[in-house]
Amino acid sequence: MDIIRNFPLFTIVLSLFSGVFCTMLKGKTAKYYTLIYECLLIVLVSFVLWYTYRTGDSFTYTMGEFPAPWGNEIRAGVLEATLALGFLIIIFCSVMGGWKFLVVDVDETKVNLYFTLINLLTAALMAMIWTNDIFTGYVFLEIMTLTSCGLMIVREIGRTTLAAVRYMILNLLGSGLFLLGVVLLYDITGHLLMVPMQENIAKMASTSAAMEPVTMSLGILTIGLSIKSGLFPFHFWMPDTYGWSTPTSASILSSIVSKAYIFLLFKIYYRCIGIEIFENLPIRKILFILGILGMIFGSISAIRKSSVNRMVAYSSAAQIGYIYMGIGIGGMMGYTAAMFHIIVHAVTKSLLFLTTPRLAEVSGDSLLFKNLQGSAHRAKDAGIVFVLCSLSMVGIPIFAGFSSKLMFALSAAQSDNMKILFFTMSALAISSVLNALYFLRTVIRIYTEGRGGADISAHKLYEEEKGIRGVAYDMEDDEEEEETMLSKLEFRIPAAILIGMNLFLGLFSWYTVDLIQKGLEMFP
Amino acid sequence: MLETLLVNYEEAAAIILFGIGLTMLLFHRNLIKKLIGMNIMDTGTFLFLASMGYISDRKAPIITGGVTNVEAYINPVPAGLVLTGIVVSVSVTAVMLSLTIRLYRRYHTLNLDDVYILSKHQTEDR
């Protein structure tokens, strides 16, 4: 069983190799290769999860057998394995569900390069989840930034290029601040590995040495990573980034990339600084306030949008606010709720971004609300999936969104601080109402029959297209039917997996909560 | 206060450089100048690392003349970090320059405000 201790490293190195390998394959082969490869990774990570859960302890893999203060380390515990498993399943579903639009949006000769980017992003994601060294975290954070920029600009239109430039400028700002924070922390503690760093900071705190430098460098780190993950005042890049990318990219960027940054930040709080020291720093309160502001202002911005993708993108800003609020509430329960919400939001939002283009497709390729009217009748499965996701986002019981909101409320109740309890409860209430307002409005809109104020040309276009397809079907043989069947399955399988995960997180949330809590216990 | 700054003049210069770069990256409208700002910002960090790693009156960490005492050499890790940082910075700059070229070919301007106004007039629904 000792071979399982090598699996975390395998997931990183194999992903890097697969990235290179995909450059040599043809587009469609690269897609099947990536799907099979993601399945392999899911199996490997499941083994790690099973192993760490069974032994009840985390393990450390030392690179080249150099002991602690010198070498580079990888560390695997239950929390890391749970998150990695969730993220990998979502990547698998996004690649499968967005394929139909990928072949339209991406130049035919470059499709294999898209999968190179996906594999490199997987490598960066795995490294950021497993690493025990803060500088390795920085390097893979930059790789993730570059690959996510690549994922956006594969759709070669002006708007994606502009969105990518704005995204990159803010991300480079974040990376620069993160690097400065890492360098300052290294300067203060003399270590890059998380465990010795934490020991030195604990020593400083016990001898009542000045903690201001630590607070300041941690503050710089926090600003850097919150710009990258899109916390409230820095969330304005989201709608362009998610709205114009190809669906697979939008779902991966919104559900995984921003969450990976949050997890790295949480890891730094928990493992570099030490959670007792972090809880006494003012940073936690600021995160709490910004999280709540993000929840409310993200939703208000979402209400005012006229395109469904931009609305969903702004709702991401609100959901990121939830996660930071959980970290701000603090305590075991608060952190558990934050980690739980990372998975919940990733599962729901990735599926939403895969669904909206299918609604747009039957409305003359337009994402504007006025054209989407009645689209759920034209694309029935997409309509149902959108309703289920909306219910989860609003927080209706049996769906995952409800469980996470309940956990935020419980964690606030346990914090023994009336102010925190009051603000959390009010923010949850206001945010739920706002969520219901814009998601259910969209649901009603897509189920309303008729054209209303819709752009008639869009519907006409659809009717014409349908007519052409009908003629084509008459002339050709069953090949066409097989093609549409396959494309339907390509949406239905990932949708079924993600909705299944959503219901599992909603109905049987205690299994995941138990995993997260076990993981947090062995995290320090 | 001023005295501490003067004693640590290398670090102070590094942070000032970082600030200049950060401001340029945020507030300049010209894309190329933004990239120059980004490079200045990274250079500031590297200067900080290099000056922190250096200990006066010590040599580069290569064993010469059989001296194995730790006290004789400087810390090699910051230099390694600077090298890694430079590689990252170069690759990011390359990607950003290629993006700049693509943006310029499409909008024929490097001013981001102008590009933003131009892009508003495009009708790309999806």
Interface residues (C-beta under 8 A of the other chain):
Chain A: F135 Y138 V139 E142 T145 L146 C149 G150 I153 E156 I157 G158 R159 T161 L162 A164 V165 R166 M168 I169 L172 L173 S175 G176 L177 L179 L180 V183 Y186 D187 L192 W244 P357 A360 G364 D365 S366 L367 L368
Chain B: F18 G21 L22 L25 L26 L31 K34 M38 M41 D42 T45 F48 L49 M52 V77 P78 L81 T84 G85 V88 S91 V92 V95 M96 L99 T100 R102 L103 R106 Y107 L112 V115 Y116 L118 S119 Q122 E124 D125 R126
